[in-house]
Amino acid sequence: MITKKSEYAIRALWELANMTSERTTAAEIAKKQSIPPKYLPQIISELSRAGLINSTRGYGGGLKLSRKASNISLLHIIEAIQGPIRIYECQDGASKCFHLPNCDLRSTYNKAQAALEKVFSESKLSGHKLSNR
């Protein structure tokens, strides 16, 4: 499941990818993307730790992408915020499912997982239009 926090992170990075200035502020991103301002500092911190944005303090500072938008996938963003996404708990290897190792559904879950990861990894920040809410 994609969390609201991941959605906010995607919207924040999309805003950075489509801005006309060199840098912007968290407050400006929150305003333009209707993200609650109290959540954005933590999201920015996590995106910065993941190497997706650069944050500079002081005069002339602000936020910007650390690389081209065409090199940032939605999968990068989601995993930076919530870790690996799994459509079913048995895929993380830590499950105590009593049906393993002979589960007939696991191969179907794995195929769906692979398709989901493919879509998100091929979807880059560039080339997408998000509407403000």
N, CA, C and O of each residue as an XYZ file, in Angstrom:
532
protein
N       0.839     -1.173      0.000
C       0.000      0.000      0.000
C       0.888      1.241      0.000
O       1.851      1.329      0.762
N       0.558      2.180     -0.849
C       1.284      3.440     -0.902
C       0.700      4.356      0.177
O      -0.499      4.635      0.182
N       1.545      4.812      1.074
C       1.074      5.631      2.183
C       0.859      7.090      1.755
O       1.345      7.524      0.711
N       0.145      7.806      2.561
C      -0.064      9.237      2.322
C       1.272      9.974      2.362
O       1.493     10.910      1.593
N       2.146      9.558      3.244
C       3.469     10.169      3.351
C       4.245     10.000      2.038
O       4.917     10.929      1.591
N       4.151      8.813      1.421
C       4.799      8.590      0.129
C       4.181      9.463     -0.955
O       4.885      9.995     -1.813
N       2.873      9.603     -0.909
C       2.202     10.482     -1.879
C       2.712     11.914     -1.727
O       2.991     12.579     -2.724
N       2.834     12.388     -0.499
C       3.355     13.740     -0.274
C       4.788     13.862     -0.795
O       5.153     14.886     -1.373
N       5.589     12.834     -0.594
C       6.968     12.860     -1.081
C       7.013     12.930     -2.603
O       7.809     13.678     -3.171
N       6.165     12.156     -3.258
C       6.100     12.190     -4.724
C       5.688     13.575     -5.194
O       6.272     14.110     -6.137
N       4.693     14.156     -4.551
C       4.217     15.475     -4.951
C       5.281     16.557     -4.700
O       5.424     17.489     -5.491
N       6.013     16.425     -3.607
C       7.070     17.393     -3.303
C       8.182     17.319     -4.341
O       8.652     18.350     -4.823
N       8.602     16.120     -4.685
C       9.658     15.971     -5.680
C       9.168     16.358     -7.069
O       9.927     16.905     -7.869
N       7.922     16.081     -7.349
C       7.366     16.515     -8.630
C       7.408     18.034     -8.719
O       7.724     18.585     -9.773
N       7.093     18.708     -7.630
C       7.154     20.176     -7.600
C       8.581     20.646     -7.855
O       8.794     21.578     -8.631
N       9.550     20.018     -7.218
C      10.950     20.383     -7.449
C      11.357     20.132     -8.898
O      12.115     20.910     -9.477
N      10.861     19.060     -9.474
C      11.205     18.727    -10.862
C      10.636     19.729    -11.853
O      11.179     19.903    -12.945
N       9.558     20.383    -11.483
C       8.869     21.274    -12.414
C       8.958     22.754    -12.061
O       8.256     23.573    -12.654
N       9.797     23.100    -11.121
C       9.910     24.504    -10.742
C      10.779     25.256    -11.754
O      11.612     24.666    -12.441
N      10.567     26.544    -11.824
C      11.319     27.372    -12.775
C      12.554     28.003    -12.147
O      13.463     28.418    -12.866
N      12.605     28.084    -10.827
C      13.767     28.669    -10.147
C      14.775     27.587     -9.785
O      14.476     26.395     -9.862
N      15.960     28.007     -9.393
C      17.037     27.078     -9.021
C      16.687     26.296     -7.754
O      16.912     25.088     -7.685
N      16.138     26.988     -6.753
C      15.791     26.375     -5.470
C      14.442     26.908     -5.010
O      13.963     27.934     -5.494
N      13.845     26.197     -4.072
C      12.592     26.651     -3.476
C      12.576     26.235     -2.012
O      13.482     25.547     -1.542
N      11.560     26.651     -1.309
C      11.448     26.343      0.119
C      10.395     25.261      0.365
O       9.533     25.005     -0.475
N      10.488     24.646      1.520
C       9.494     23.656      1.919
C       8.113     24.301      2.017
O       7.109     23.695      1.643
N       8.073     25.526      2.519
C       6.790     26.227      2.645
C       6.136     26.435      1.279
O       4.921     26.293      1.140
N       6.931     26.764      0.290
C       6.395     26.974     -1.059
C       5.895     25.658     -1.657
O       4.845     25.621     -2.299
N       6.639     24.597     -1.445
C       6.200     23.282     -1.932
C       4.886     22.886     -1.263
O       3.949     22.450     -1.932
N       4.822     23.036      0.046
C       3.614     22.678      0.799
C       2.411     23.450      0.274
O       1.328     22.887      0.110
N       2.600     24.723      0.014
C       1.505     25.566     -0.476
C       1.059     25.131     -1.870
O      -0.135     24.962     -2.117
N       2.008     24.951     -2.775
C       1.664     24.621     -4.159
C       1.075     23.225     -4.316
O       0.262     22.995     -5.212
N       1.472     22.294     -3.459
C       1.017     20.914     -3.587
C       0.002     20.498     -2.518
O      -0.337     19.319     -2.409
N      -0.478     21.454     -1.739
C      -1.466     21.177     -0.693
C      -1.010     20.056      0.249
O      -1.767     19.144      0.582
N       0.244     20.161      0.661
C       0.804     19.217      1.617
C       0.793     19.887      2.984
O       1.250     21.024      3.102
N       0.289     19.227      4.017
C       0.306     19.840      5.346
C       1.745     20.209      5.740
O       2.613     19.337      5.788
N       2.003     21.491      6.020
C       3.370     21.947      6.300
C       4.066     21.225      7.448
O       5.294     21.134      7.456
N       3.323     20.718      8.402
C       3.957     20.054      9.543
C       4.594     18.715      9.163
O       5.483     18.243      9.872
N       4.163     18.093      8.066
C       4.715     16.807      7.643
C       5.944     16.945      6.751
O       6.770     16.035      6.682
N       6.062     18.060      6.084
C       7.094     18.195      5.061
C       8.531     18.147      5.576
O       9.360     17.534      4.904
N       8.894     18.745      6.714
C      10.294     18.660      7.163
C      10.798     17.227      7.331
O      11.926     16.928      6.942
N       9.992     16.347      7.895
C      10.400     14.952      8.058
C      10.550     14.280      6.693
O      11.500     13.528      6.474
N       9.630     14.541      5.788
C       9.699     13.961      4.446
C      10.953     14.447      3.730
O      11.658     13.659      3.099
N      11.227     15.737      3.827
C      12.420     16.314      3.195
C      13.683     15.688      3.766
O      14.624     15.397      3.028
N      13.707     15.484      5.058
C      14.855     14.855      5.704
C      15.085     13.448      5.161
O      16.221     13.073      4.874
N      14.026     12.676      5.022
C      14.145     11.314      4.515
C      14.563     11.302      3.044
O      15.361     10.459      2.635
N      14.037     12.221      2.256
C      14.413     12.305      0.840
C      15.861     12.749      0.684
O      16.556     12.314     -0.234
N      16.303     13.603      1.570
C      17.691     14.053      1.553
C      18.627     12.904      1.923
O      19.648     12.699      1.266
N      18.282     12.150      2.977
C      19.078     10.988      3.379
C      19.164      9.951      2.261
O      20.177      9.267      2.117
N      18.103      9.841      1.478
C      18.077      8.881      0.367
C      18.819      9.401     -0.863
O      18.962      8.689     -1.857
N      19.289     10.645     -0.789
C      20.043     11.212     -1.903
C      19.191     11.708     -3.058
O      19.676     11.823     -4.183
N      17.921     12.002     -2.789
C      17.034     12.455     -3.851
C      16.943     13.977     -3.944
O      16.630     14.518     -5.004
N      17.214     14.665     -2.836
C      17.208     16.131     -2.860
C      18.430     16.670     -2.123
O      19.032     15.996     -1.287
N      18.770     17.909     -2.464
C      19.803     18.650     -1.753
C      19.119     19.792     -1.020
O      18.256     20.477     -1.568
N      19.516     19.980      0.207
C      18.967     21.043      1.037
C      20.115     21.939      1.485
O      21.099     21.469      2.057
N      19.976     23.231      1.219
C      20.996     24.192      1.610
C      20.346     25.244      2.505
O      19.320     25.826      2.154
N      20.951     25.476      3.654
C      20.421     26.477      4.588
C      20.985     27.852      4.289
O      21.999     28.003      3.609
N      20.301     28.838      4.814
C      20.803     30.202      4.747
C      20.404     30.952      3.483
O      19.628     30.471      2.657
N      20.968     32.150      3.369
C      20.659     33.016      2.239
C      21.030     32.329      0.921
O      22.141     31.822      0.764
N      20.097     32.320     -0.008
C      20.325     31.667     -1.290
C      20.149     30.164     -1.234
O      20.366     29.468     -2.226
N      19.757     29.663     -0.077
C      19.568     28.223      0.093
C      18.186     27.782     -0.344
O      17.444     28.530     -0.980
N      17.868     26.582      0.003
C      16.574     26.015     -0.345
C      16.722     24.575     -0.768
O      17.719     23.922     -0.461
N      15.738     24.094     -1.465
C      15.686     22.698     -1.872
C      15.774     22.571     -3.382
O      15.261     23.412     -4.120
N      16.432     21.507     -3.833
C      16.449     21.181     -5.254
C      16.708     19.692     -5.397
O      17.194     19.049     -4.467
N      16.389     19.148     -6.552
C      16.665     17.744     -6.819
C      18.165     17.512     -6.849
O      18.924     18.386     -7.267
N      18.593     16.346     -6.410
C      20.015     16.024     -6.420
C      20.470     15.475     -7.770
O      21.668     15.378     -8.035
N      19.520     15.120     -8.610
C      19.827     14.612     -9.956
C      18.668     14.929    -10.887
O      17.648     15.462    -10.451
N      18.813     14.612    -12.134
C      17.765     14.897    -13.113
C      16.487     14.140    -12.767
O      16.526     13.009    -12.283
N      15.358     14.788    -13.027
C      14.063     14.158    -12.763
C      13.902     12.863    -13.553
O      13.222     11.941    -13.101
N      14.509     12.789    -14.708
C      14.418     11.579    -15.529
C      15.180     10.406    -14.924
O      15.047      9.273    -15.386
N      15.981     10.673    -13.889
C      16.725      9.617    -13.196
C      16.131      9.261    -11.841
O      16.728      8.501    -11.078
N      14.958      9.808    -11.541
C      14.301      9.508    -10.269
C      12.969      8.818    -10.566
O      12.067      9.400    -11.168
N      12.874      7.568    -10.128
C      11.636      6.818    -10.357
C      10.702      6.940     -9.155
O      11.121      7.290     -8.052
N       9.449      6.648     -9.396
C       8.496      6.628     -8.289
C       8.879      5.543     -7.285
O       8.634      5.695     -6.088
N       9.473      4.462     -7.756
C       9.922      3.415     -6.845
C      11.006      3.931     -5.905
O      10.987      3.617     -4.715
N      11.963      4.729     -6.427
C      12.988      5.339     -5.565
C      12.333      6.134     -4.437
O      12.716      6.018     -3.273
N      11.351      6.932     -4.801
C      10.704      7.820     -3.830
C       9.943      7.018     -2.779
O      10.095      7.246     -1.579
N       9.130      6.087     -3.240
C       8.322      5.289     -2.318
C       9.211      4.517     -1.349
O       8.956      4.496     -0.145
N      10.252      3.886     -1.879
C      11.129      3.100     -1.012
C      11.950      3.967     -0.075
O      12.333      3.514      1.003
N      12.233      5.218     -0.467
C      12.940      6.140      0.430
C      12.076      6.482      1.635
O      12.595      6.715      2.727
N      10.786      6.512      1.445
C       9.870      6.901      2.514
C       9.372      5.709      3.328
O       9.356      5.769      4.558
N       8.975      4.650      2.676
C       8.355      3.553      3.424
C       9.072      2.220      3.314
O       8.582      1.212      3.823
N      10.218      2.198      2.663
C      10.936      0.943      2.487
C      10.338      0.160      1.337
O       9.464      0.662      0.630
N      10.800     -1.061      1.143
C      10.289     -1.862      0.032
C       8.780     -2.063      0.126
O       8.245     -2.350      1.197
N       8.107     -1.908     -1.005
C       6.664     -2.126     -1.010
C       6.393     -3.592     -1.335
O       7.017     -4.175     -2.221
N       5.481     -4.151     -0.625
C       5.104     -5.538     -0.835
C       3.593     -5.615     -0.928
O       2.877     -5.000     -0.138
N       3.111     -6.383     -1.912
C       1.665     -6.513     -2.026
C       1.107     -7.565     -1.070
O      -0.088     -7.589     -0.776
N       2.001     -8.436     -0.592
C       1.563     -9.436      0.368
C       2.710     -9.719      1.319
O       3.870     -9.722      0.908
N       2.403     -9.954      2.574
C       3.427    -10.061      3.608
C       4.400    -11.217      3.422
O       5.523    -11.146      3.919
N       4.014    -12.264      2.732
C       4.918    -13.406      2.583
C       6.114    -13.092      1.690
O       7.068    -13.868      1.642
N       6.074    -11.983      0.993
C       7.156    -11.655      0.070
C       8.376    -11.054      0.739
O       9.430    -10.952      0.111
N       8.264    -10.661      1.976
C       9.421    -10.049      2.625
C      10.339    -11.081      3.278
O      11.377    -10.714      3.829
N       9.985    -12.334      3.226
C      10.836    -13.381      3.761
C      10.702    -13.601      5.250
O      11.210    -14.591      5.777
N      10.029    -12.701      5.937
C       9.901    -12.808      7.389
C       8.558    -13.411      7.813
O       8.276    -13.532      9.006
N       7.758    -13.778      6.858
C       6.426    -14.282      7.156
C       6.482    -15.643      7.846
O       7.376    -16.450      7.594
N       5.531    -15.869      8.698
C       5.408    -17.150      9.376
C       4.228    -17.938      8.789
O       3.491    -18.619      9.502
N       4.081    -17.821      7.490
C       2.968    -18.471      6.806
C       3.132    -19.987      6.862
O       4.185    -20.515      6.506
N       2.100    -20.679      7.304
C       2.171    -22.126      7.426
C       1.977    -22.840      6.080
O       2.099    -24.062      6.006
N       1.673    -22.074      5.004
C       1.503    -22.672      3.678
C       2.824    -22.828      2.924
O       2.904    -23.572      1.947
N       3.851    -22.124      3.384
C       5.147    -22.215      2.706
C       5.799    -23.548      3.035
O       5.569    -24.040      4.140
N       6.555    -24.148      2.213
C       7.029    -23.679      0.911
C       6.151    -24.110     -0.258
O       6.521    -23.880     -1.409
N       5.017    -24.717     -0.004
C       4.179    -25.263     -1.079
C       2.965    -24.400     -1.414
O       1.928    -24.933     -1.809
N       3.068    -23.113     -1.270
C       1.941    -22.222     -1.520
C       1.775    -21.988     -3.023
O       2.695    -21.520     -3.694
N       0.621    -22.312     -3.529
C       0.335    -22.107     -4.957
C       0.127    -20.633     -5.284
O       0.320    -20.221     -6.428
N      -0.257    -19.852     -4.311
C      -0.517    -18.430     -4.556
C       0.747    -17.582     -4.569
O       0.755    -16.498     -5.152
N       1.794    -18.049     -3.946
C       3.011    -17.240     -3.833
C       3.580    -16.848     -5.202
O       4.047    -15.722     -5.370
N       3.548    -17.743     -6.163
C       4.066    -17.403     -7.493
C       3.219    -16.318     -8.141
O       3.747    -15.462     -8.853
N       1.917    -16.344     -7.904
C       1.040    -15.295     -8.427
C       1.352    -13.970     -7.742
O       1.431    -12.937     -8.407
N       1.529    -13.983     -6.430
C       1.893    -12.766     -5.703
C       3.226    -12.222     -6.200
O       3.383    -11.010     -6.351
N       4.181    -13.099     -6.454
C       5.486    -12.666     -6.937
C       5.403    -12.035     -8.324
O       6.098    -11.058     -8.602
N       4.559    -12.585     -9.194
C       4.368    -11.993    -10.528
C       3.742    -10.606    -10.412
O       4.162     -9.669    -11.091
N       2.742    -10.482     -9.552
C       2.096     -9.179     -9.346
C       3.082     -8.180     -8.746
O       3.088     -7.009     -9.123
N       3.905     -8.637     -7.823
C       4.923     -7.784     -7.212
C       5.908     -7.292     -8.255
O       6.250     -6.109     -8.282
N       6.363     -8.189     -9.111
C       7.315     -7.820    -10.164
C       6.700     -6.793    -11.121
O       7.376     -5.856    -11.546
N       5.433     -6.969    -11.454
C       4.754     -6.014    -12.342
C       4.630     -4.647    -11.682
O       4.846     -3.619    -12.324
N       4.284     -4.636    -10.404
C       4.165     -3.386     -9.663
C       5.507     -2.656     -9.614
O       5.576     -1.457     -9.881
N       6.561     -3.375     -9.275
C       7.890     -2.763     -9.210
C       8.333     -2.250    -10.580
O       8.970     -1.201    -10.673
N       8.004     -2.970    -11.624
C       8.369     -2.548    -12.982
C       7.686     -1.232    -13.340
O       8.325     -0.318    -13.860
N       6.405     -1.138    -13.065
C       5.658      0.088    -13.376
C       6.235      1.266    -12.613
O       6.478      2.320    -13.201
N       6.460      1.109    -11.313
C       6.983      2.219    -10.514
C       8.434      2.551    -10.844
O       8.828      3.715    -10.767
N       9.228      1.563    -11.208
C      10.627      1.860    -11.545
C      10.745      2.518    -12.916
O      11.683      3.279    -13.152
N       9.822      2.240    -13.811
C       9.840      2.857    -15.140
C       9.164      4.226    -15.158
O       9.328      4.983    -16.115
N       8.414      4.548    -14.123
C       7.729      5.843    -14.033
C       8.654      6.851    -13.373
O       8.949      6.752    -12.182
N       9.104      7.813    -14.147
C      10.049      8.822    -13.672
C       9.312     10.117    -13.353
O       8.180     10.325    -13.790
N       9.967     10.981    -12.587
C       9.365     12.276    -12.246
C       9.109     13.120    -13.486
O       8.119     13.848    -13.551
N       9.988     13.026    -14.458
C       9.777     13.801    -15.682
C       8.685     13.141    -16.516
O       8.556     11.918    -16.551
N       7.916     13.969    -17.175
C       6.906     13.444    -18.053
C       5.560     13.164    -17.411
O       4.669     12.621    -18.064
N       5.395     13.519    -16.161
C       4.112     13.319    -15.485
C       3.517     14.666    -15.100
O       4.228     15.604    -14.742
N       2.213     14.733    -15.182
C       1.503     15.927    -14.743
C       0.661     15.549    -13.529
O      -0.144     14.619    -13.575
N       0.863     16.277    -12.466
C       0.060     16.090    -11.265
C      -0.779     17.332    -11.079
O      -0.296     18.447    -11.273
N      -1.997     17.156    -10.714
C      -2.842     18.329    -10.481
C      -2.853     18.667     -9.009
O      -2.746     17.787     -8.155
N      -2.980     19.937     -8.721
C      -3.130     20.354     -7.327
C      -4.522     20.014     -6.876
O      -5.469     20.060     -7.662
N      -4.650     19.678     -5.630
C      -5.975     19.331     -5.101
C      -6.638     20.532     -4.522
O      -7.762     20.439     -4.028
